[in-house]
Amino acid sequence: MTGPPEEAPQEFGFLVAPQFSLLNFGAASDPLRAANRLTGRTLYRWHAYAMDDIRVPASNGLDLIANGMFADLERVSNLIVVAGLEPHRYAQTAVLARLRRLARSGCRLGAVSTGSYILAKAGLLDGYKCTIHWESLDSFREEFPRLEVTQELYEIDRDRMTCSGGTAAMDMMLSLIGLDHGRDLATAVAEQFIHGPIRDQRAPQRMDLRSRLGTAHPKLLAVVGLMEENLEDPLARAELARRVGLSTRQLERLFRGYLKRTPTRYYLELRLKRARGLLTQSSMSVLDVAMACGFVSASHFSKCYRDYFECTPREDRAVVG
């Protein structure tokens, strides 16, 4: 495969935070390698940079040996922050300051998965469309209410690019390759990874409710959808039933038959799972988390949390943080 006349390769840096996802890193970097291989040219060069230690632990227990330290990086055309678990721990003052300096120098900045949190803490997503992994969307919006946060697979907005993570990182990079060198090359790279078709940025991050619940029952899907949309201000069981045209008894039978629990219990579990995400992925107080998940008091929230997760909210946060 041939391309346009020779030009200087694009330089990519990957700032890799401890506990990053190895899948995220590979999905973001390997398309660049494949593009070089398929064209027989050096279209891209890339290096990985560490924050604290040249040996960076991934979330699966393996280590990445970075090419250099981020503190020593002066200039790069593109920098993508790759993060995973506990991103708030790695939004360090020195890291944020260097990210701002790179932005002032004209560097195009990006993030994969929770790397968006680190860019946001640096104030580098203000005025841009951005996205983050679906599991972190609620806590991200709570902490950065003025940002324009979408649920897209990825966002490329001028000199910022963010993606939800996982295989969506490959879709974002394939989109960039297509913009740089044409769709034919992007498609050929996708085929190398048996990844096709290239997903549009507006493709949903999550499986639809039918796939997640393993049922196509329309009224059950409608009720669970209402629950997911109303976690901060939970709807009463009677109101849920009324909105989908069921009696409360029919609603109870529906949930017991398909989900093996009462609607009240299922709703509580949804709220508690959201609470755990807010606790472990944001700096919100326990009381603020309780309020954001529809609990009337911190004490009631703590009791429900302990009963379900077998630890208190504060204990859970201490283990993660």
TORTILO-151692 format. One line per 8 residues: for each residue y, z, x of N, C-alpha, C. Coordinates in Angstrom, 2 decimals. Atoms other than C-alpha are relative to their C-alpha. Example, Ala and Ser with C-alpha at 12.3 -4.5 7.8 and 13.67 -1.06 7.14 Angstrom:
2
-1.19:0.00:0.89:-4.50:7.80:12.30:1.20:0.00:0.90; -1.19:-0.06:-0.82:-1.06:7.14:13.67:1.09:0.73:-0.77
This chain:
321
-1.19:0.00:0.85:0.00:0.00:0.00:1.23:0.00:0.88; -1.22:0.08:-0.79:3.40:-0.93:1.36:1.17:0.46:-0.84; -1.17:-0.49:0.71:6.80:0.40:0.47:1.25:-0.65:0.52; -1.26:0.54:-0.46:10.48:-0.22:1.15:0.13:0.14:1.51; -0.18:-0.07:-1.45:11.84:-0.60:4.70:-0.01:1.43:0.51; 0.08:-1.33:-0.61:11.41:2.29:7.11:1.30:0.77:-0.18; -1.16:-0.87:0.09:13.76:5.20:6.55:-0.41:1.37:0.50; 0.30:-1.32:-0.53:14.05:8.72:7.87:-0.81:0.80:-1.01
0.81:-0.79:0.94:11.40:11.01:6.36:0.81:1.13:-0.62; -0.61:-1.15:0.66:12.47:13.63:3.85:-0.66:1.28:0.50; 0.50:-1.28:-0.49:12.13:17.18:5.11:-0.11:0.99:-1.15; 0.21:-1.04:1.00:10.64:19.83:2.84:-0.38:1.31:0.71; 0.42:-1.32:-0.43:10.50:23.52:3.58:-0.57:0.75:-1.19; 0.59:-0.84:1.06:8.31:25.90:1.58:0.14:1.46:0.43; -0.15:-1.44:-0.24:9.43:29.53:1.52:-1.10:0.70:-0.78; 1.21:-0.54:0.62:6.18:31.37:0.83:0.11:1.52:-0.06
-0.09:-1.45:0.19:6.44:34.87:-0.62:-1.39:0.62:0.02; 1.30:-0.68:0.06:3.60:37.38:-0.13:-0.54:0.06:-1.43; 0.70:0.01:1.29:1.05:37.33:-2.97:0.28:-1.29:-0.78; -0.19:1.30:0.63:1.88:33.67:-3.64:-1.35:-0.56:-0.46; 1.22:0.67:0.45:-0.63:31.46:-5.45:-0.30:-1.17:0.94; 0.39:1.08:-0.90:-2.53:29.21:-3.05:-0.05:-1.33:-0.75; 0.01:1.22:0.80:-2.98:26.70:-5.88:1.41:-0.57:-0.12; -1.38:0.45:0.10:0.79:26.55:-6.37:0.44:-0.71:1.28
-0.43:0.57:-1.28:1.36:25.89:-2.67:-0.67:-1.35:0.25; 0.71:1.25:-0.22:-1.32:23.22:-2.43:0.47:-1.10:-0.93; -0.43:1.00:0.98:-0.20:21.46:-5.62:1.38:-0.53:0.32; -1.36:0.44:-0.35:3.37:21.30:-4.29:0.05:-0.76:1.33; -0.09:0.61:-1.34:2.63:20.28:-0.68:-0.94:-1.18:0.20; 0.99:1.05:-0.27:-0.48:18.09:-0.81:0.41:-1.39:-0.48; -0.45:1.35:0.37:1.13:15.22:-2.76:0.85:-0.67:1.09; -0.79:0.58:-1.08:3.50:14.75:0.19:-0.92:-0.59:1.08
0.99:0.50:-0.97:0.54:14.40:2.56:-0.65:-1.29:-0.50; 0.67:1.18:0.55:-1.16:11.93:0.23:0.93:-1.21:-0.02; -0.95:1.12:-0.01:2.00:9.83:-0.06:0.10:-0.61:1.39; -0.02:0.52:-1.38:2.14:9.54:3.74:-1.26:-0.80:0.30; 1.28:0.65:-0.30:-1.53:8.64:3.95:-0.11:-1.35:-0.70; 0.16:1.23:0.77:-1.42:6.00:1.23:0.92:-1.12:0.49; -0.94:1.02:-0.48:1.60:4.21:2.69:-0.15:-0.30:1.48; 0.10:0.17:-1.45:0.65:4.62:6.34:1.32:0.27:0.69
-1.32:-0.29:-0.55:4.16:5.91:6.92:0.32:1.48:-0.17; -0.42:-1.39:0.13:5.82:9.27:7.41:1.19:0.05:-0.94; -1.05:-0.09:1.00:7.76:9.45:4.18:0.54:1.43:-0.09; -0.35:-1.41:0.16:7.76:13.26:4.19:-0.50:0.81:1.19; 0.45:-1.05:-0.92:7.57:16.14:6.64:0.21:1.33:-0.70; -0.11:-1.29:0.69:7.06:19.74:5.58:-0.45:1.12:0.92; 0.35:-1.21:-0.74:6.83:23.24:7.01:0.03:1.18:-0.95; 0.02:-1.23:0.78:6.02:26.64:5.57:0.74:1.09:0.76
-0.80:-1.06:-0.61:8.34:29.59:6.22:-0.34:1.34:-0.64; 0.37:-1.34:0.45:7.56:33.30:5.96:1.23:0.88:-0.10; -1.11:-0.94:0.16:9.81:36.17:4.89:-0.04:1.11:1.04; 0.09:-1.18:-0.84:8.53:39.13:6.89:-0.99:-0.14:1.15; 1.09:0.10:-0.97:5.36:38.22:8.77:-0.51:-1.42:-0.02; 0.44:1.39:-0.10:4.13:34.86:10.02:-1.31:-0.21:-0.75; 1.24:0.06:0.77:0.79:35.65:8.33:0.31:0.48:-1.42; -0.41:-0.31:1.38:1.44:35.53:4.57:-1.24:0.10:-0.88
1.18:-0.15:0.87:-1.22:36.94:2.20:0.20:-0.70:-1.34; -0.01:0.63:1.32:-2.01:34.85:-0.86:-0.60:0.97:-1.02; 0.49:-0.90:1.04:-2.93:36.42:-4.20:-1.52:0.04:-0.07; 1.47:0.02:0.03:-6.60:35.43:-3.71:-0.62:0.66:1.23; 0.51:-0.72:-1.16:-6.90:37.43:-0.46:-0.03:-0.79:1.28; -0.08:0.82:-1.21:-6.63:34.51:1.96:1.40:0.08:0.58; -1.30:-0.03:-0.68:-3.79:34.28:4.50:0.44:-1.41:0.38; -0.61:1.23:-0.49:-1.44:31.41:5.29:0.78:0.33:1.26
-0.79:-0.15:-1.22:-0.09:31.12:8.83:1.17:-0.96:-0.11; -1.20:0.82:0.18:3.48:29.89:8.37:0.39:-0.69:1.30; -0.49:0.73:-1.19:5.16:27.42:10.73:1.16:0.70:0.66; -1.16:-0.69:-0.57:8.16:29.67:11.22:0.51:1.07:-0.95; -0.60:-1.05:0.80:10.30:32.51:9.93:1.23:-0.53:-0.73; -1.12:0.48:0.80:12.78:31.89:7.16:1.33:0.43:0.60; -1.24:-0.49:-0.60:15.39:33.96:8.99:0.52:-0.93:1.09; -0.40:0.90:-1.08:15.42:31.32:11.74:0.35:-1.41:-0.50
-0.24:1.34:0.54:15.81:28.32:9.41:1.49:-0.22:-0.20; -1.43:0.30:0.11:19.27:26.79:9.74:0.28:-1.09:-1.03; -0.24:1.11:0.92:19.02:23.50:7.84:-1.32:-0.64:-0.41; 1.12:0.79:0.48:16.53:21.60:5.71:0.50:-0.74:-1.24; -0.49:0.80:1.13:17.02:18.87:3.10:-0.46:0.57:-1.34; 0.58:-0.53:1.23:14.74:20.45:0.48:-0.74:1.29:0.31; 0.73:-1.26:-0.18:13.49:24.01:0.17:-0.56:0.43:-1.34; 0.65:-0.43:1.23:10.98:25.16:-2.45:-0.57:1.41:0.22
0.49:-1.38:-0.07:10.30:28.86:-3.04:-1.31:0.09:-0.78; 1.32:-0.13:0.63:6.62:29.50:-3.76:-0.32:1.49:-0.10; 0.27:-1.42:0.20:5.89:32.89:-5.28:-1.11:0.15:-1.03; 1.06:-0.28:0.96:3.30:34.56:-7.47:0.19:1.37:-0.59; -0.07:-1.36:0.51:2.77:38.24:-8.12:1.21:0.74:0.57; -1.05:-0.92:-0.41:5.63:40.76:-7.95:1.19:-0.69:0.67; -1.10:0.71:-0.68:8.50:38.34:-7.18:1.21:0.89:0.25; -1.16:-0.87:-0.18:11.10:41.11:-7.61:-0.05:0.76:1.32
0.12:-0.73:-1.27:9.73:42.80:-4.49:0.51:-0.81:1.18; -0.31:0.86:-1.15:10.60:39.81:-2.33:1.36:-0.67:-0.13; -1.38:0.51:0.12:14.11:39.04:-3.60:0.90:0.89:0.86; -0.69:-0.87:-0.94:15.46:40.75:-0.50:1.41:-0.53:0.30; -1.40:0.37:-0.22:19.17:40.77:0.36:0.14:-1.11:1.04; -0.12:1.01:-1.06:18.72:38.77:3.59:-0.54:-1.35:-0.45; 0.59:1.25:0.51:16.51:36.19:1.87:0.97:-0.68:-0.96; -0.93:0.56:0.97:19.00:35.73:-0.97:1.23:-0.57:0.69
-1.18:0.48:-0.72:21.90:35.38:1.45:-0.29:-1.33:0.71; 0.32:1.26:-0.69:20.11:32.67:3.46:-0.21:-1.14:-0.99; 0.13:1.04:1.03:19.21:30.80:0.28:1.38:-0.51:-0.42; -1.36:0.42:0.38:22.90:30.79:-0.68:0.62:-0.85:1.10; -0.55:0.78:-1.11:23.81:29.53:2.79:-0.58:-1.41:0.02; 0.62:1.32:0.05:21.32:26.69:2.52:0.59:-0.83:-1.15; -0.59:0.72:1.13:22.73:25.79:-0.90:1.38:-0.53:0.35; -1.34:0.45:-0.40:26.24:25.61:0.55:-0.06:-1.16:0.98
0.14:1.09:-0.97:24.95:23.28:3.27:-0.47:-1.30:-0.63; 0.43:1.21:0.69:23.77:20.77:0.64:-1.49:-0.10:-0.20; 1.46:0.01:0.18:20.08:21.71:0.55:-0.33:-0.04:-1.49; 0.53:0.01:1.36:18.25:20.81:-2.65:-1.04:1.11:-0.09; 0.84:-1.18:0.11:16.54:24.00:-3.83:-0.94:-0.10:-1.18; 0.98:0.01:1.07:13.41:24.38:-5.89:-0.82:1.26:-0.01; 0.86:-1.17:0.13:10.89:26.93:-7.05:-1.23:-0.37:-0.77; 1.26:0.16:0.71:7.30:27.04:-8.18:-0.37:1.35:-0.60
0.41:-1.21:0.71:6.17:29.60:-10.77:1.10:1.06:0.10; -0.97:-1.08:-0.02:7.91:32.95:-10.22:1.00:-0.11:1.15; -1.05:0.28:-0.99:9.86:31.51:-7.29:1.35:-0.16:-0.68; -1.25:0.14:0.75:12.45:30.81:-10.00:0.74:1.33:-0.08; -0.63:-1.32:0.05:13.05:34.57:-10.17:0.85:0.23:1.26; -0.72:-0.23:-1.25:14.11:34.65:-6.51:1.27:-0.85:0.06; -1.21:0.82:0.06:16.52:31.72:-6.95:1.01:0.59:-0.98; -0.92:-0.57:0.99:17.95:33.39:-10.05:0.69:1.24:0.55
-0.61:-1.20:-0.59:18.52:36.68:-8.18:1.09:-0.36:1.00; -1.02:0.46:-0.95:20.48:34.69:-5.61:1.18:-0.66:-0.71; -1.07:0.65:0.75:22.66:33.26:-8.40:-0.01:-1.51:0.13; 0.05:1.43:-0.30:21.46:29.76:-7.57:-0.52:-0.86:-1.14; 0.39:0.77:1.19:20.28:28.77:-11.05:1.08:0.04:-1.07; -1.10:-0.05:0.96:23.59:29.50:-12.79:0.51:-1.41:-0.25; -0.50:1.32:0.35:24.66:26.40:-14.68:-1.03:-1.11:0.07; 1.08:0.99:-0.08:21.29:24.66:-14.27:-1.06:0.29:-1.06
1.21:-0.20:0.77:18.35:24.12:-16.58:-1.10:0.44:0.95; 1.07:-0.49:-0.87:15.36:26.00:-15.19:-1.17:0.44:-0.85; 1.18:-0.48:0.69:11.86:27.08:-16.08:-0.79:0.92:0.91; 0.84:-0.95:-0.73:9.20:29.56:-14.99:-1.34:0.06:-0.74; 1.32:-0.12:0.62:5.54:30.32:-15.74:0.13:0.70:-1.35; -0.12:-0.52:1.37:5.02:31.07:-19.45:-0.19:1.51:-0.07; 0.26:-1.44:0.03:3.74:34.57:-18.68:1.25:0.80:0.38; -1.20:-0.68:-0.47:7.10:35.42:-17.09:1.24:-0.37:-0.81
-1.17:0.47:0.74:9.37:33.70:-19.63:0.78:1.14:-0.65; -0.70:-1.07:0.71:10.16:36.81:-21.68:0.78:0.89:0.95; -0.69:-0.89:-0.93:10.97:39.05:-18.73:1.14:-0.72:0.71; -1.03:0.79:-0.67:12.95:36.26:-17.06:1.24:-0.14:-0.88; -1.14:0.14:0.93:15.10:35.70:-20.14:0.69:1.34:-0.23; -0.60:-1.32:0.16:15.62:39.44:-20.55:0.90:0.34:1.17; -0.76:-0.37:-1.20:16.83:39.83:-16.96:1.16:-0.94:0.29; -1.04:0.99:-0.29:18.89:36.63:-16.80:0.41:-0.68:-1.31
-0.27:0.54:1.35:20.21:36.15:-20.36:0.97:-1.18:-0.01; -0.98:1.09:0.00:22.95:33.70:-19.32:-0.57:-1.32:0.53; 0.59:1.23:-0.51:20.59:31.19:-17.73:-0.54:-0.87:-1.13; 0.59:0.94:0.95:19.46:28.08:-19.60:-1.46:-0.19:0.37; 1.42:-0.02:-0.35:15.73:28.75:-19.44:-0.78:-0.78:-1.06; 0.80:0.79:0.92:13.34:26.23:-20.99:-1.48:0.35:0.16; 1.45:-0.18:-0.09:9.60:26.22:-21.64:-0.67:-1.26:0.54; 0.54:1.26:-0.49:9.16:22.84:-19.94:-0.99:0.24:1.14
0.88:-0.07:-1.18:6.46:22.14:-17.35:0.82:0.13:1.26; -0.89:-0.07:-1.15:9.23:21.53:-14.85:1.37:-0.51:-0.41; -1.36:0.46:0.22:12.97:20.90:-14.69:0.56:-0.52:1.33; -0.73:0.54:-1.15:14.79:18.63:-12.23:1.42:-0.24:-0.48; -1.38:0.05:0.45:18.50:19.20:-12.73:0.91:-0.07:1.22; -0.85:0.26:-1.17:20.71:17.67:-10.05:-0.68:0.50:1.28; 0.59:-0.45:-1.26:20.01:19.60:-6.83:-0.82:1.28:-0.17; 0.92:-1.11:0.24:17.71:22.17:-8.43:-1.26:-0.55:-0.67
1.27:0.39:0.62:14.04:21.79:-9.35:-0.87:1.25:-0.12; 0.84:-1.16:0.24:11.88:24.47:-10.91:-1.20:-0.43:-0.81; 1.20:0.37:0.75:8.38:24.38:-12.28:-0.79:1.24:-0.38; 0.72:-1.14:0.58:6.04:26.60:-14.25:-1.17:0.47:0.86; 1.05:-0.42:-0.91:3.40:26.68:-11.52:-1.34:-0.64:-0.31; 1.32:0.58:0.17:-0.28:25.84:-11.23:0.03:-1.50:0.25; 0.05:1.46:-0.18:-1.03:22.14:-11.60:1.31:-0.68:-0.38; -1.31:0.58:0.32:2.48:21.60:-13.01:0.82:-0.26:1.26
-0.69:0.26:-1.26:3.70:21.82:-9.40:-0.29:-1.42:0.48; 0.35:1.36:-0.39:1.83:18.57:-8.76:0.78:-1.02:-0.84; -0.76:0.92:0.85:3.49:16.90:-11.75:1.46:-0.10:0.46; -1.38:0.02:-0.47:6.92:17.91:-10.45:0.13:-0.81:1.29; -0.07:0.72:-1.27:6.19:16.60:-6.95:-0.29:-1.49:-0.19; 0.27:1.40:0.30:4.72:13.38:-8.35:1.23:-0.67:-0.60; -1.24:0.52:0.56:7.91:12.92:-10.33:1.02:-0.27:1.10; -0.93:0.20:-1.13:9.96:13.38:-7.14:-0.41:-1.21:0.84
0.49:1.16:-0.77:7.76:10.88:-5.27:0.32:-1.29:-0.74; -0.33:1.18:0.79:8.24:8.43:-8.13:1.47:-0.34:0.09; -1.43:0.25:-0.12:12.01:8.84:-7.96:0.36:-0.54:1.38; -0.29:0.42:-1.38:11.97:8.38:-4.17:-0.57:-1.37:0.32; 0.73:1.17:-0.50:9.42:5.57:-3.77:-0.69:-0.82:-1.08; 0.53:0.83:1.08:8.48:4.21:-7.18:-1.22:0.60:-0.67; 1.09:-0.55:0.80:6.00:4.99:-9.92:-1.37:-0.42:0.51; 1.30:0.45:-0.48:3.22:2.93:-8.33:-0.57:0.97:1.03
0.47:-0.95:-1.02:3.03:5.28:-5.36:-0.34:1.34:-0.64; 0.27:-1.28:0.67:3.27:8.38:-7.58:-1.33:-0.05:-0.73; 1.27:0.14:0.72:0.39:7.07:-9.70:-1.18:-0.03:0.96; 1.08:0.06:-0.99:-1.71:6.29:-6.63:-0.28:1.39:0.57; 0.19:-1.37:-0.49:-1.14:9.84:-5.34:-0.73:0.82:-1.05; 0.66:-0.73:1.07:-2.14:11.27:-8.73:-1.48:-0.33:-0.05; 1.40:0.40:0.04:-5.35:9.25:-8.64:-0.80:0.60:1.15; 0.68:-0.63:-1.12:-6.19:10.69:-5.21:-0.50:1.40:-0.37
0.35:-1.37:0.39:-6.29:14.13:-6.83:-0.71:0.04:-1.35; 0.65:0.10:1.32:-8.06:12.90:-9.99:0.87:0.74:-1.02; -1.00:-0.67:0.84:-4.92:14.04:-11.77:0.76:-1.09:-0.76; -0.70:1.03:0.74:-3.86:11.72:-14.47:-0.20:0.17:-1.49; -1.25:0.62:-0.45:-1.88:10.78:-16.29:1.00:1.05:0.48; -1.05:-0.92:-0.43:1.23:12.29:-14.69:0.69:0.54:-1.25; -0.57:-0.59:1.21:2.53:14.73:-17.28:1.52:-0.03:0.02; -1.45:-0.07:0.17:6.06:14.48:-18.57:0.43:1.46:0.03
-0.47:-1.38:-0.10:8.21:17.54:-18.03:-0.01:0.71:-1.34; -0.04:-0.64:1.31:8.28:18.17:-21.79:-1.39:0.36:-0.54; 1.34:-0.40:0.44:4.50:18.63:-22.02:-0.06:1.53:-0.06; 0.04:-1.46:0.15:3.66:22.18:-23.20:-0.68:0.68:1.18; 0.64:-0.78:-1.05:2.82:24.84:-20.62:-1.34:0.57:-0.47; 1.18:-0.72:0.50:0.27:26.63:-22.79:-0.85:-0.90:-0.89; 0.85:0.61:1.02:-2.70:25.47:-24.79:0.54:0.36:-1.37; -0.47:-0.34:1.34:-1.91:25.31:-28.48:-0.85:1.14:-0.56
0.67:-1.16:0.59:-2.91:28.21:-30.71:-1.43:-0.31:-0.41; 1.36:0.38:0.43:-5.93:26.33:-32.05:-0.98:0.14:1.16; 0.89:-0.08:-1.17:-7.39:26.08:-28.54:-0.15:1.43:0.48; 0.05:-1.37:-0.52:-6.49:29.64:-27.57:-0.84:0.92:-0.89; 0.73:-0.87:0.92:-7.97:31.23:-30.69:-1.40:-0.52:-0.32; 1.32:0.56:0.27:-10.93:28.88:-30.97:-0.26:-0.23:-1.47; 0.15:0.27:1.43:-10.28:28.15:-34.63:1.12:-0.92:-0.47; -1.00:0.89:0.58:-8.45:25.61:-36.77:0.47:0.50:-1.36
-0.37:-0.53:1.31:-7.93:27.87:-39.79:1.53:0.02:-0.11; -1.46:0.17:0.03:-4.36:26.96:-40.83:0.76:1.29:-0.29; -0.73:-1.23:0.34:-3.37:30.31:-42.36:-0.08:1.03:1.13; 0.11:-0.90:-1.14:-4.69:32.31:-39.41:0.95:-0.45:1.11; -0.91:0.52:-1.02:-2.80:30.05:-37.00:1.45:0.28:-0.36; -1.38:-0.24:0.45:0.35:30.44:-39.10:0.38:1.47:0.19; -0.31:-1.43:-0.13:0.13:34.26:-39.10:0.17:0.38:1.47; -0.11:-0.33:-1.43:-0.51:34.53:-35.35:1.28:-0.61:0.57
-1.25:0.60:-0.44:2.38:32.12:-34.77:1.19:0.86:-0.39; -1.08:-0.89:0.43:4.65:34.40:-36.81:0.04:1.27:0.85; 0.06:-1.20:-0.83:3.46:37.41:-34.82:0.61:-0.27:1.37; -0.49:0.31:-1.35:4.19:35.72:-31.48:1.51:-0.24:0.01; -1.43:0.27:0.09:7.66:34.74:-32.69:0.81:1.26:-0.34; -0.69:-1.21:0.46:8.48:38.28:-33.88:-0.60:1.24:0.67; 0.53:-1.14:-0.74:7.44:40.72:-31.16:1.03:1.12:0.11; -1.03:-1.03:-0.14:10.77:42.51:-30.82:0.27:0.71:-1.32
-0.18:-0.56:1.34:11.16:43.03:-34.57:-1.23:-0.34:-0.83; 1.27:0.35:0.66:7.59:43.12:-35.91:0.13:-0.09:-1.52; 0.03:0.16:1.44:7.00:41.91:-39.44:-1.09:0.89:-0.60; 1.00:-0.84:0.69:5.18:44.19:-41.89:-1.19:-0.86:-0.42; 1.22:0.72:0.39:1.62:43.27:-42.82:0.20:-0.74:-1.32; -0.22:0.63:1.30:2.68:42.55:-46.41:0.90:-1.23:0.12; -0.90:1.14:-0.20:5.47:40.25:-45.20:-0.73:-1.16:0.65; 0.80:1.05:-0.64:3.08:38.32:-42.94:-0.86:-0.70:-1.06
0.87:0.57:1.03:0.70:37.86:-45.87:0.81:-0.85:-0.98; -0.82:0.74:0.96:3.49:36.78:-48.23:0.44:-1.36:0.55; -0.53:1.24:-0.58:4.83:34.16:-45.81:-1.03:-1.11:0.09; 1.03:1.06:-0.09:1.50:32.36:-45.59:-0.79:-0.15:-1.30; 0.63:0.17:1.30:0.53:32.75:-49.23:-1.33:0.70:-0.16; 1.23:-0.78:0.11:-2.18:35.42:-48.90:0.32:1.37:-0.56; -0.13:-1.43:0.31:-2.74:38.88:-50.30:-0.29:0.78:1.27; 0.28:-0.81:-1.20:-2.92:41.74:-47.79:-1.50:0.14:0.21
1.46:-0.11:-0.14:-6.64:42.07:-48.54:-0.59:-1.28:0.61; 0.47:1.27:-0.58:-7.21:38.37:-47.80:0.37:-0.10:1.46; -0.43:0.02:-1.40:-5.22:38.75:-44.59:-0.93:0.86:0.86; 0.91:-0.88:-0.73:-7.40:41.67:-43.50:-1.35:-0.68:0.22; 1.29:0.66:-0.12:-10.59:39.71:-44.19:0.06:-1.17:0.99; -0.17:1.15:-0.90:-9.27:36.69:-42.32:-0.04:0.44:1.46; -0.04:-0.48:-1.38:-8.54:38.66:-39.15:-1.33:0.62:0.43; 1.29:-0.60:-0.36:-11.76:40.64:-39.25:-1.06:-1.07:0.18
1.01:1.05:-0.08:-13.77:37.50:-39.80:0.12:-0.86:1.25; -0.20:0.92:-1.13:-12.21:35.40:-37.02:0.32:0.71:1.32; -0.47:-0.64:-1.23:-10.67:37.84:-34.53:-0.59:1.39:0.21; 0.75:-1.26:-0.15:-12.85:40.94:-35.09:0.90:1.22:0.15; -0.92:-1.14:-0.02:-9.87:43.26:-35.52:0.96:-0.16:-1.18; -0.96:0.07:1.09:-7.27:44.10:-38.14:1.26:-0.74:0.46; -1.26:0.63:-0.42:-3.96:42.20:-38.20:0.94:0.99:0.67; -0.87:-1.01:-0.63:-2.15:45.45:-37.35:-0.40:0.21:1.45
0.48:-0.21:-1.37:-4.35:45.96:-34.28:0.31:-1.22:0.87; -0.25:1.22:-0.77:-4.01:42.33:-33.16:1.49:-0.09:0.36; -1.44:0.04:-0.23:-0.21:42.50:-33.52:0.39:1.01:1.08; -0.29:-1.03:-1.01:-0.08:45.73:-31.50:-0.42:-0.47:1.39; 0.48:0.48:-1.30:-2.14:44.17:-28.71:0.92:-1.09:0.57; -0.96:1.01:-0.45:0.23:41.19:-28.55:1.24:0.65:0.59; -1.22:-0.67:-0.46:3.20:43.52:-28.18:-0.24:0.77:1.29; 0.31:-0.73:-1.23:1.48:45.65:-25.54:-0.18:-0.94:1.19
0.16:0.97:-1.09:0.53:42.59:-23.49:1.35:-0.53:0.45; -1.34:0.42:-0.38:4.11:41.42:-23.62:0.70:1.10:0.80; -0.61:-1.13:-0.69:5.23:44.90:-22.55:-0.49:0.08:1.44; 0.52:-0.05:-1.37:2.93:44.83:-19.52:0.65:-1.08:0.86; -0.67:1.06:-0.75:4.44:41.51:-18.48:1.42:0.38:0.38; -1.37:-0.42:-0.29:7.96:42.92:-18.75:0.03:1.11:1.05; 0.03:-1.11:-0.96:7.02:46.06:-16.82:-0.30:-0.47:1.42; 0.47:0.39:-1.33:5.32:44.27:-13.95:0.78:-1.16:0.60
-0.70:1.17:-0.51:7.61:41.26:-13.65:1.51:0.08:-0.14; -1.45:-0.17:0.09:11.09:42.68:-14.21:0.35:1.41:0.41; -0.48:-1.34:-0.36:13.22:45.67:-13.35:0.51:0.75:-1.23; -0.43:-0.68:1.23:13.80:46.65:-17.01:-0.55:1.42:-0.05; 0.48:-1.37:0.15:13.54:50.35:-17.80:-1.13:0.05:-1.03; 1.10:-0.16:0.95:10.55:51.65:-19.74:0.54:0.01:-1.43; -0.58:-0.04:1.34:12.81:52.35:-22.72:0.41:-1.40:-0.46; -0.41:1.36:0.37:14.25:48.82:-22.67:-1.22:-0.87:-0.31
1.24:0.75:0.27:10.72:47.39:-22.49:-0.54:0.39:-1.37; 0.49:-0.47:1.30:9.69:49.54:-25.45:0.79:-0.65:-1.14; -0.84:0.58:1.05:12.64:48.31:-27.52:-0.24:-1.51:-0.13; 0.20:1.45:0.01:12.03:44.67:-26.52:-1.34:-0.40:-0.61; 1.33:0.30:0.55:8.45:44.93:-27.79:-0.22:0.67:-1.35; 0.08:-0.46:1.38:9.22:46.52:-31.14:-0.45:1.43:-0.19; 0.39:-1.40:0.15:8.48:50.20:-30.46:1.25:0.84:-0.28; -1.18:-0.75:0.43:10.77:52.76:-32.06:0.40:1.09:0.99
-0.33:-1.03:-0.98:10.59:55.26:-29.20:-0.83:-0.20:1.25; 0.74:0.10:-1.26:9.52:55.50:-25.57:-1.29:0.81:-0.07; 1.21:-0.84:0.06:7.04:58.27:-26.41:-1.11:-0.71:-0.78; 1.00:0.74:0.78:5.27:56.19:-29.08:-0.53:-1.17:0.82; 0.40:1.12:-0.85:5.24:53.22:-26.73:-0.97:0.47:1.08; 0.84:-0.49:-1.08:3.75:55.29:-23.89:-1.39:0.38:-0.50; 1.30:-0.39:0.55:1.00:56.68:-26.13:-0.85:-1.25:-0.30; 0.75:1.22:0.31:-0.02:53.22:-27.40:-0.43:-0.72:1.27
0.28:0.67:-1.27:0.16:51.82:-23.88:-1.16:0.68:0.72; 1.06:-0.75:-0.68:-2.03:54.58:-22.44:-1.33:-0.18:-0.71; 1.23:0.19:0.76:-4.58:54.20:-25.23:-0.63:-1.36:0.27; 0.51:1.37:-0.16:-4.88:50.46:-24.59:-0.34:-0.32:1.46; 0.19:0.38:-1.41:-4.50:50.11:-20.80:-0.57:1.14:0.86; 0.55:-1.17:-0.70:-5.76:53.62:-19.84:0.89:0.45:1.15; -1.00:-0.53:-0.93:-2.59:54.37:-17.88:1.34:-0.06:-0.70; -1.32:0.03:0.62:1.03:55.07:-18.76:0.80:-1.19:0.54
-0.83:1.08:-0.52:3.73:52.43:-18.40:0.53:0.26:1.41; -0.52:-0.32:-1.33:5.20:54.24:-15.40:-1.10:-0.09:1.06; 1.12:0.09:-0.95:1.79:54.51:-13.72:-0.35:-1.47:0.28; 0.30:1.43:-0.17:1.17:50.79:-14.29:1.02:-0.65:0.90; -1.05:0.56:-0.85:4.51:49.88:-12.77:-0.14:0.47:1.43; 0.15:-0.55:-1.36:3.86:52.15:-9.77:-1.13:-0.70:0.74; 1.12:0.68:-0.63:0.50:50.47:-9.09:0.39:-1.39:0.45; -0.39:1.36:-0.32:2.02:46.98:-9.18:1.11:-0.01:1.03
-1.17:0.05:-0.88:5.29:47.80:-7.45:-0.18:0.76:1.27
